[in-house]
Amino acid sequence: MQKRLYTLAVFLLGIFALSSAVYAQTSSSSAQKESRMTNHATGPFEVKLNPLPAYNDDKAFGRMSIDKQFHGDLEATSKGEMLAYARLAYVALEKVTGSLRGHTGTFVLQHKATMANGTPTLTITVVPTSGTGQLIGLEGNMNIIIAPDGKHSYDFDYTLPNSH
């Protein structure tokens, strides 16, 4: 059961990462919001997903813990939880603690992913007002990229007050 949940989570992340990478290539990163300059951060990360106990008897649901170590422009760790339904959807929250281009603090990422008629969508956003320390006011969207060799990286477009 645990191996099946882990395989499901990796499959979902792979499908949704592919979709978000395609979206990232077709979207513009030069937008400004409220005269805040959009910044771009990239780097690799490692992720460990571990099964969590089920909360009901429906085998289509699976829960996983998320532990990540980010490198590059975001030097941080995160801890979170994912809830998946079959191979059709997952939601997750993860609290990130560390440094984003020298600005230290914490923030929360919210994942929402679905598979409809074979088309995956993935949205990962910073939860509004979740930033602390020097990351207060952080807003943004993150994409996950999974290379053919299985290595993970992130592509993060964000705004932060006074971060020129």
N, C-alpha and C positions, 0 to 999 in steps of 0.2 A: 504494500500500500504506500509506504513512504517513498520508494523508488518511483512509483507511478506518479505521485504528486510532484516529485522533483522533476521528472521528465516532462510533465504537463507544464510546470512553471517555466522551464527552460524553453520549451516549444513556444509558449505564449510570448515570452520575452523576445525570442528570435523573430517571430512573425510580426510582432508589433514594432520592433526595432527596425526591421526592413521597411515597414510602412512609413515610420517617422523619418528615416533617412531619405526616402524618396520625397516626402513632403518638404524636408529641409532644403533639398536641392531646388525646389520650385518656389520657395517663399523668399521674400526679401528680408534682409536683416538691417536695413538702413532706416527703418521707421523710428520716429521719435514720438514720445508720449509726454505731454505736459512739459515740453522743453527739456526733457530728460534724455540724455544721450544713451543709445543702446550700446551695450558692451557685449563682447563675445568671449567666452571661456571654453577651452577644450582640454582634453586629457584622457588618459586611460583610467579604468577603475576595475577593481576585483569585486565580485559579489558572491556571497554564500547564501543559499536558500535552504532552509530546513523546515520540514513538515511540523506543523503544530496540531494539537489534538482537535478533532472535529467537534463542532458544537451541536450537530444533529446527525441523523442517520442517513441523510441524502448523500450518496457517494459521488454525486456530480459536483458537490462543493469541496474545495480544498483550501486549507490555510497554510501559509508559509511565513516564517520569519525572514527578514531581509537584513543582512549585514554587509555594508559596502566600505571600501577604502578607496577614496578618490585621490588622484594625483594630477599634476599639471597646474593649471590656473586655479583649480579648486583643490586645496590640500585639506581633506576632511574625512571623517567617518560618518556613517549613518546607520541607524537602526530603525526598522519598521516592520510592517505586517501587510501581507497580501491575502486577499480573498478572491478565489477564482471559481468560475462556474463552467464546468466541462471545458471545452476548447473554444468557448464563445465569448468569454469576458473575464476581466479581472479589474479590481480596484486595489489601491495600496496607498499607504501613508508612510513616509519615512522622515525622521528628524535628522538633519544634517548638522554636524558640529565641526567647525574648523575655520579655515581662512580662504576667502575668495579674493584673489589678487591683492593680498595684504590686509583685507578687511576681515576682522575676526568676529565670530558670533555663531548663531544658530538660525536655521530656518527649516520649514517643513515643505516637502514635495508631495503633491497629490497626483497619483497615476489613475488614469481611466482608459481602459482599452476594451474594444469590442471587435468581433468578427461577424460581419453581416454579408451573406451571399459570397463568401470567399474573400471579401475585402476587409483587411484589418485597419483599424484606426487606433492611434495611441496619442494621448495628450498627457504631458507631465508639466504641471504648473507649480509655481511657488504659491503656497497658501497665503492669501492677503493678510497682512499685518502679523505674520508669523516670525519675521526677522527680529533678532535681538542683537545687542552690542553694536558693533559697527555695521551690521547688516539690517538695521531698522530701515524700513521703507523699501526693501528689496522686492522687486517684481520680476517675473521672467518665465520662460518656457525652456524645457530641456528635452533634447532628443537623445535616445540611446542608439548606439551603433554596435552591432555584433559582427565582427569580421568572420570570414569563412573559417579561420583557424580557431574561432570561439572566443577570441579576446574582445573585451568590452571597452568602449570609450563613450564619452559624453560630448555633446555639443550644446552649449548653454548660452542663450541670448537673454540678457537681463538689463534692468535699469536699477540704479542705486543713487539716491540723492548725493550730490557732491562727490561723484566718483570719476572725475575727469582724468 
